[in-house]
Amino acid sequence: MSSAVPVLDFGSMTQVIHFLMEIDKLKSIQRRTKVIGTQRQENSAEHSWHFAIAAMSLAPYASKEVDIQRVIQMALLHDIVEIDAGDVFVYDLAARAAIHDQEVAAAKRLFGLLPEPQCEHFTALWQEYEEGESADAQFATVLDRSMPMLMNLHNEGQSWIENNVSLEQVLARNGMIANIYPELWQYLFRHLQDAQRKGWLK
Amino acid sequence: MSSAVPVLDFGSMTQVIHFLMEIDKLKSIQRRTKVIGTQRQENSAEHSWHFAIAAMSLAPYASKEVDIQRVIQMALLHDIVEIDAGDVFVYDLAARAAIHDQEVAAAKRLFGLLPEPQCEHFTALWQEYEEGESADAQFATVLDRSMPMLMNLHNEGQSWIENNVSLEQVLARNGMIANIYPELWQYLFRHLQDAQRKGWLK
């Protein structure tokens, strides 16, 4: 899949340092969204940073059940599996379903580079995020879905236009936000309708 | 400086969303270090992600006084001031001293985009990191300094060679790691000496 990173001796930290160098590859996984006002596609590492900062910044708006520290950690590691499995566009539902087994194998290989306690912690957080049932995972999913919508709304619909996305698709895929974070959805919904009027969404 | 990001109405979240779109610009601040095995310089947003994941992964090796959640938050926001002040090479000591006032003004402008509670929280964490005196700030500094060294050790000394850096400079600037995280320094020191023998450091 990707080229080997040398393993240097760091005593009891050898596995962790090797993991950290291996996941440098997330900086080369490209998404559809471009950095605002540029022609460069953002990568999954910088997206993960943006998502984690969003969790920190929006913490006061989360419901009381949400532990924002766990959401931040989910943000930091939610895309690491893409190093082996690749990024799949959020509106490509067939590809998303097909890739699930590859992502499970990727989590096993990548988090498996870590010592047992960190491996267990990271794997459990990633699985919880994927399952999307806990309050923390639901809030994390809202933020992960919202970031590219917000970027499109501030970047003249760039990735929607380039990928021929319709308002109907955006509503179907992201309407769950209405249940989890109704205040955010109320404004997003209005801006999405505006975006369609401007021709940014089909 | 940088172009204006449109401000969209998100009710009580308007300021936070504007802040999140403004800091998208951190993805365009380039560092000297290149993504391992590529010719692309990493940017400060993806570096911040890498540093935050390092904090998560190395948590079991931190001293008991360290609150790793605060270190993760410091990692996420420590470089945001570079949006206005730019990135200065860690070995350019004159430039680092000269830029301090610009960074303070940048923190004021950028964190000032947020509502009062988040502004105060982010500013206080950034100041604590800059002062480098608390146990959390010291552990954060060790990780921030270690990441580019680790990347160089795994990437044939790329940024050291390109910027004509000597072993003496690296030891003078990073020797503080020996006091804060002696086990890590023991291994780093050995690999840095190896790097000099290989011609990666002067």
Interface residues (C-beta under 8 A of the other chain):
Chain A: S3 V5 P6 L8 D9 F10 G11 S12 M13 V16 I17 F19 L20 M21 I23 D24 K25 L26 K27 S28 V35 I36 G37 T38 R40 E42 N43 A45 E46 S48 W49 H50 A52 I53 A54 M56 S57 L58 A59 P60 Y61 Q69 I72 Q73 L76 L77 L114 P115 P117 Q118 F122 M147 L150 M151 L153 H154 E183 L184 Q186 Y187 H191
Chain B: S3 V5 P6 L8 D9 F10 G11 S12 M13 V16 I17 F19 L20 M21 I23 D24 K25 L26 K27 S28 V35 I36 G37 T38 R40 E42 N43 A45 E46 S48 W49 H50 A52 I53 A54 M56 S57 L58 A59 P60 Y61 Q69 I72 Q73 L76 L77 L114 P115 P117 Q118 F122 M147 L150 M151 L153 H154 E183 L184 Q186 Y187 H191
